Amino acid sequence: MAFDDNGNNNEALTPLPASQRVFGWHDHASLWFSLGVGLLVMQIGAYLVPAVGTRDAAIAIVLGSCLGAGLLAWTARLGCESGLASAGLMHATYGSAFARLPVLLNIVQLVGWTTFELVVMREGTQAIGQSVFVAAIATTWGGVLTTLLWGAVLLALLAGSMVKLVRRFVSRFGLPLVVLSLLWLSWQFATRLQAKGLDAFWARPGDGSMGMFGALDLVIAMPVSWLPLVADYARHGKRNAAGKGGLGSAFSGTWIGYALANVWCYALGVMVVSVAEPGTELVMALLLAQGGLVALGLILIDELDNAYGDVYSGSVSTHSLLPRWSVKRWGLLLAALCIALALVLPMHTLEPFLLMLSSVFVPLYGVIIGRLGSGRSVSLASPRKVDVPAALIWIAGIAAYHALAKWAPQFGSALPTLAATFVLAWLSRPKPAAIEATAAGGASALARSRG
């Protein structure tokens, strides 16, 4: 087990024991399908068609979703293999001291995204209330009460067990209801598209404001935003006596679950914007569909697990820095903070900042996968405080990402940066003999300090 200087057990930096590994393929697939469904994904999908046209949008959606979900799956395999949370993978890659920087950045972005999810749920609820009940729910006080309502539900979920939530609710009840909602909405908008003419829809050109690689970046942005969270859940994957039973389940379940949800929601956003009246917001377009009220309500409920996933992972990362408080206690505190921020911050003006902050995790995980993703066992036994080559590659990757976005947007930013950081990290990884010697030295020093 990992302990801090005061002897507190650090759960995030301790491999999860086999007795607590209960997720099978269905659990991984259900969780990541559910986390992949969201109104924000549909909204981004709605941006693609005017920019690149239907055919190019379809290519970008399928290819970007498969690539992005593949990165999630690869990281999930690392988490399942090592039993470490995301913070543990960062420590194993960057060193125990330097890893605190990406862990802290991850906490900041997760607080931001949880707050943003609460705002999305509030606005969706207000739209439903305004169209069905009374306009008063759309007032300032209506927004405050709606935010507090969703926040109270989030706090109640965090007070329970994450494992039970995934296995008993998401897998058994939440997933079927969300799938039925997506099927219904897809049928409604596909029928409208057919009435307008599928040939014209498919042949619709773009306005040239975005290239194919820019569209790929936009699609990949959503799965990449989940990279710092995936190991926090994949570490709960089952393993057999040989220690490898759950790796395939974590990998394929995460990949298939998220890729399917991402493709579906992006495609639904494309269909909605193609049949809605110009200027109609996505939420209102969904509401105007037959049965859209019920379907949108179920999607909003599913949006809650996105907020839960963000704040739970944020609590695991915070616990890795300050293990005196438990993961559950940190989760409740972070959720309360996010509720307060949702009441006062202009989140839609902060969305570009959150997306920019997310960009640091493309090169971050390019380095992690390059260092740890080749099948080599992951260990925290090394006494390294800073892995200088890994840290420099990450920082250079951030600079390259933003340089490409500014000066060569036609090539995209995510894929070139990810490929470059992966190759450099793989080439600069320590040799196995050096790792074993370093780990042995660390174990010897630890034994002397205890003696």
C-alpha angles and dihedrals in degrees: 000000000000118000134184125231091277094052096256115151111247104212094183093058095042120086110246111250120242092249090067096047106100108140116114130185093281092052093051093045094045093048095049095042088053093047090047093058115086145133091241090060090052091048092053089048088055090060094058104067098056089048106043107008130247101286096047090043090054091050092048092048096051097039096041093047093050093047095044094045089047089059090050090050093049091052090045089056090053091051093048093045095049101030087225128134120235091269089055092053089051091051091049091051106037104025130260096278102040093043089070089074097060090039090055092047089050091054091051093050093045092052087049095049093045089053090048091051090053089052091049091050091047094051093045091050091048090052091052093046093048093051097043109025124015136327090236091083089067092060125100093263090047089054092049093051092046092050091049091048094054090041091054091052090049091051091049091053092048090053088064134059121293092209093052091046092055097042101038104033112017096042099039106032114004097053098052092047093050092046090052090050092051092046091052095047092045090052092049096051095037088056090053091048091052090052090052093046126273093217092059091046093050093046095048109130127218126244092238095245090124134032128220094262090049089053090049089052090052093051094044090050093079100053090040089056087062096051094094090054107042099084091053087069103027091060086073091064117123121255129191128229091278089055098241107082099105100042095088092044093051092046101045096034093053094043098047095039097050098037092053093049093045094050092045096049095044090048091048090053089052091051094047095052090046095059103028122097113264112272095021113136118235095245092051091047090054091048092052092057117097107270088005093132093063094040093049090047091055091047089051090053088050088050086066092070089056089058090045092049092052097047095042091053090045089055092051090052093046090049089054089060098037108023095171088090120057124245091252093051092050090048093057092047094049091047091053089050091051092050090053092047092049089058096053112022124088091231098182090060089049095051094091089053091052091050090049090050089050089057091073090066095063093069091032091063093036085065094042093051091043091053102037107019100080096084096267113139116258117235136178092194093102114104091214114137095189130016096209099193092049092047093049093048090052094049091046088049092056090051091048092049094056093039090056091047091053104037106021108026091151089073095048125231109238102059099043092045093046093048094047096048091045093052094045092047092048093049093047098045115126117260116255092246091053091049092051092048092048092047091048090050090050092050091048092050090048091051092050091050091052092045 
